[in-house]
Amino acid sequence: MNRTELRTVRVLEVWIPRDYVYLDTQTPGGRIFRLSSDLAIAKLAEPLAFSDNVAAIPLSGDESHLRHGSDLTASGWGSILGSGDLAPGHLPQQLQFVTLDHLSDVCDRMYNNDQYTLLGNSSTWYSRREMLCAGCEMGGSGTCNGDSGGPLNIRSSGGCPVQVGVTSFGNHERDVCDLTTFPSVFARVSHLLPWIEHVVGQPVRSTVVPQPTTHCENCLGNDNPAGRECEQAQEYGMHKCVVQSLLASSFILTKPRCNKEGKHRLMAYINFHRGFQNAPEVVKNRMKQGFVFFLRSDQGPGNGILRIPSSYFCHGDRMTCPQSEELINTPLTNPQLLPASGNGYGVAHPAKVRFNKDKGGWLHWSPGCSPQHTYAALYVLVSKESGHPVYLQISLPVGRVPPP
């Protein structure tokens, strides 16, 4: 993409996190700097039409899968000079990309957690809970002045890209972007994900926990022969990512209602007018062939990971199913699958609910009407050929959901 392809869209509203902090002051003892929860939500004056070039990107709900050296890709329109000069002649005409290493260990050695650390003449605040670090241990590549606000994405080894961070700040000792000892620091989106979904009113998290690649970074000294692995990491269908975006905006779980028998009525549906209004009937009918798992938590909303055996997704004989498991990002703390029948949950036979034509969605009755229950729904559409899920989509939490 070049600058001539850019489009300006007016912003109607902006939301800033309550724990956002910006402090940059000079004292006789040196500079004091803090930039916490450094992201915002902007509501546009007009919607962006999804296409094979434009789609929403899911956000990371958990970074426990990231290891030191995991590949992360940053992009932006910032300075292309190591000095960070923002003069017009030093800004790129093409959108810039760079694949970096996740350098959590480097930042853990450099900074004290949840406090200020004196580096040179600057005291900088760092919080592992709020921030991510990425760069090159030998220097030479990274983000620069003017890249702030840009995305940091996982180069996933399967599925669509997932955003884990927002470019925040770099070295404050000197205006140099490629110093060896100063990785770039990014706002961690999972830290604010429940707040983001609360404001936006739809699920924006990646349903599947991505599996990042390694050794694909554009760093000095990277002589790892991982060319084929890096090429495969980028092989995802844009059409699939667009459909996944539409599904995220249209898959809805209604609030639970209690009946006379003391059961919660759980109803999930796809609002085709919201996401698939221009889709042909054959596509809508195919989406109705998916099934839904219902999840419950007695500990309220959160960023919980659920492990589901792949055999649960299969049709027919389980012996022919893939012997693996899916890691699902959920909006619940300690989520459990609701069973097909009986009391309790988390049993070997979870409810696998089919589409109800009369109700226009997926209906399940859960024993117990406790106001302490929090629910979510997981939509699954499986490939008839491979038995693997084609689309997976988690809903927003309903029930006991206090404001984040």
HUCOR-V904820 format. One record per backbone hydrogen bond with DSSP energy under -0.5 kcal/mol. NH is the residue of the N-H (numbers start at 1). CO is the residue of the C=O. E is the energy in kcal/mol with one decimal. If there is no record, write none. Layout:
# HUCOR-V904820
nh=(NH | NH)
co=(CO | CO)
e=(E | E)
This chain:
# HUCOR-V904820
nh=(3 | 5 | 6 | 12 | 13 | 15 | 17 | 20 | 21 | 23 | 25 | 27 | 30 | 31 | 32 | 33 | 34 | 36 | 39 | 41 | 43 | 44 | 45 | 49 | 51 | 58 | 59 | 60 | 66 | 69 | 70 | 71 | 72 | 73 | 74 | 74 | 75 | 76 | 77 | 79 | 80 | 84 | 90 | 91 | 92 | 95 | 96 | 98 | 100 | 100 | 101 | 102 | 103 | 103 | 107 | 108 | 109 | 110 | 111 | 114 | 115 | 115 | 117 | 119 | 119 | 122 | 123 | 124 | 124 | 125 | 126 | 130 | 131 | 132 | 134 | 135 | 139 | 140 | 147 | 149 | 150 | 152 | 153 | 154 | 155 | 156 | 157 | 162 | 163 | 164 | 165 | 166 | 167 | 168 | 169 | 176 | 177 | 182 | 184 | 185 | 186 | 187 | 188 | 189 | 189 | 191 | 192 | 193 | 196 | 197 | 198 | 199 | 200 | 201 | 203 | 206 | 209 | 210 | 212 | 213 | 215 | 218 | 219 | 220 | 222 | 223 | 226 | 230 | 231 | 232 | 233 | 234 | 234 | 235 | 236 | 238 | 241 | 242 | 243 | 244 | 245 | 246 | 247 | 248 | 249 | 250 | 250 | 251 | 252 | 252 | 254 | 254 | 257 | 259 | 262 | 264 | 264 | 265 | 266 | 266 | 267 | 268 | 269 | 271 | 271 | 272 | 274 | 275 | 276 | 279 | 283 | 284 | 285 | 286 | 287 | 288 | 289 | 289 | 290 | 291 | 292 | 293 | 295 | 296 | 297 | 299 | 302 | 304 | 304 | 306 | 308 | 308 | 310 | 312 | 313 | 314 | 320 | 321 | 324 | 326 | 328 | 328 | 329 | 330 | 333 | 334 | 336 | 338 | 339 | 340 | 346 | 350 | 351 | 353 | 353 | 356 | 357 | 360 | 361 | 362 | 363 | 364 | 366 | 366 | 367 | 368 | 373 | 374 | 375 | 376 | 378 | 379 | 379 | 380 | 381 | 383 | 387 | 390 | 391 | 393 | 395 | 398 | 400 | 400 | 401)
co=(93 | 2 | 3 | 43 | 43 | 41 | 39 | 17 | 36 | 34 | 32 | 30 | 27 | 121 | 25 | 123 | 23 | 21 | 37 | 15 | 13 | 42 | 10 | 47 | 54 | 161 | 204 | 163 | 63 | 102 | 67 | 213 | 100 | 153 | 72 | 98 | 151 | 96 | 146 | 145 | 90 | 81 | 87 | 88 | 78 | 1 | 76 | 74 | 72 | 98 | 135 | 70 | 101 | 133 | 103 | 104 | 105 | 106 | 107 | 126 | 112 | 126 | 124 | 117 | 122 | 119 | 31 | 117 | 122 | 33 | 115 | 127 | 127 | 186 | 184 | 101 | 136 | 178 | 144 | 167 | 147 | 165 | 73 | 162 | 71 | 154 | 211 | 154 | 58 | 152 | 152 | 187 | 150 | 185 | 185 | 174 | 82 | 179 | 134 | 169 | 132 | 166 | 130 | 164 | 187 | 188 | 189 | 190 | 192 | 193 | 194 | 195 | 196 | 197 | 248 | 59 | 327 | 208 | 210 | 155 | 69 | 99 | 217 | 139 | 219 | 221 | 224 | 226 | 227 | 228 | 229 | 230 | 231 | 232 | 234 | 236 | 237 | 238 | 239 | 240 | 241 | 242 | 243 | 244 | 245 | 246 | 247 | 247 | 250 | 269 | 252 | 267 | 265 | 263 | 259 | 366 | 368 | 257 | 264 | 364 | 265 | 362 | 252 | 250 | 269 | 270 | 271 | 271 | 272 | 276 | 280 | 280 | 281 | 282 | 283 | 284 | 285 | 286 | 287 | 380 | 353 | 378 | 376 | 336 | 374 | 333 | 331 | 330 | 332 | 328 | 306 | 326 | 324 | 309 | 310 | 311 | 317 | 318 | 322 | 308 | 306 | 326 | 207 | 304 | 300 | 332 | 296 | 294 | 344 | 349 | 337 | 348 | 338 | 292 | 351 | 361 | 355 | 356 | 356 | 268 | 361 | 266 | 264 | 364 | 365 | 262 | 370 | 297 | 398 | 295 | 293 | 377 | 393 | 291 | 391 | 388 | 383 | 381 | 381 | 379 | 377 | 375 | 373 | 398 | 399)
e=(-2.0 | -1.7 | -1.2 | -3.2 | -1.1 | -2.7 | -0.7 | -1.6 | -1.6 | -2.8 | -2.2 | -2.6 | -2.0 | -2.4 | -2.8 | -3.1 | -2.7 | -2.1 | -2.1 | -2.3 | -2.8 | -0.6 | -2.9 | -0.5 | -2.5 | -0.6 | -3.0 | -2.6 | -1.7 | -2.8 | -2.4 | -2.7 | -2.4 | -3.1 | -0.5 | -2.7 | -1.2 | -1.7 | -0.5 | -3.1 | -2.0 | -1.7 | -2.8 | -1.4 | -0.7 | -2.9 | -2.2 | -2.2 | -3.8 | -0.6 | -2.6 | -2.0 | -0.6 | -1.9 | -2.0 | -2.3 | -1.6 | -1.9 | -3.0 | -1.7 | -0.9 | -1.1 | -1.9 | -0.7 | -3.3 | -1.9 | -3.3 | -2.4 | -0.6 | -2.1 | -1.4 | -0.6 | -1.9 | -2.5 | -2.1 | -2.1 | -1.6 | -0.8 | -2.2 | -2.4 | -2.1 | -2.2 | -3.0 | -3.1 | -1.1 | -1.7 | -2.5 | -0.8 | -2.7 | -2.9 | -1.8 | -1.4 | -2.9 | -2.0 | -1.6 | -2.3 | -3.0 | -1.0 | -2.0 | -3.3 | -3.0 | -2.9 | -3.2 | -1.8 | -0.6 | -0.7 | -1.0 | -0.8 | -2.5 | -2.7 | -1.9 | -2.2 | -2.8 | -2.5 | -0.6 | -3.2 | -2.4 | -0.6 | -0.6 | -1.4 | -0.6 | -3.1 | -0.8 | -0.9 | -1.6 | -1.4 | -2.5 | -2.5 | -2.2 | -2.3 | -1.6 | -0.7 | -0.9 | -1.4 | -1.7 | -0.5 | -1.8 | -2.2 | -2.4 | -2.4 | -1.9 | -2.3 | -2.5 | -2.0 | -1.4 | -0.7 | -0.7 | -2.0 | -0.6 | -3.0 | -0.5 | -2.8 | -1.2 | -2.2 | -1.6 | -3.2 | -0.5 | -3.7 | -0.7 | -3.1 | -0.5 | -2.5 | -2.5 | -3.0 | -0.6 | -1.4 | -1.4 | -1.4 | -1.1 | -1.6 | -0.9 | -1.7 | -3.0 | -1.6 | -2.1 | -1.5 | -0.5 | -1.1 | -1.4 | -2.3 | -2.1 | -2.4 | -3.2 | -2.5 | -2.3 | -0.6 | -1.9 | -0.5 | -1.3 | -2.5 | -0.6 | -2.6 | -2.8 | -1.9 | -1.5 | -0.8 | -1.3 | -1.7 | -1.4 | -3.0 | -2.9 | -0.6 | -3.3 | -2.5 | -2.6 | -0.6 | -1.8 | -3.0 | -0.5 | -2.1 | -2.2 | -0.5 | -2.8 | -2.3 | -0.7 | -3.6 | -0.7 | -2.0 | -1.4 | -3.3 | -0.6 | -2.4 | -2.7 | -0.5 | -0.5 | -2.3 | -1.4 | -2.2 | -2.8 | -1.6 | -3.1 | -0.5 | -3.2 | -2.7 | -2.4 | -2.9 | -1.9 | -3.9 | -1.6 | -2.1 | -2.0 | -2.2 | -2.2 | -0.5 | -1.2)
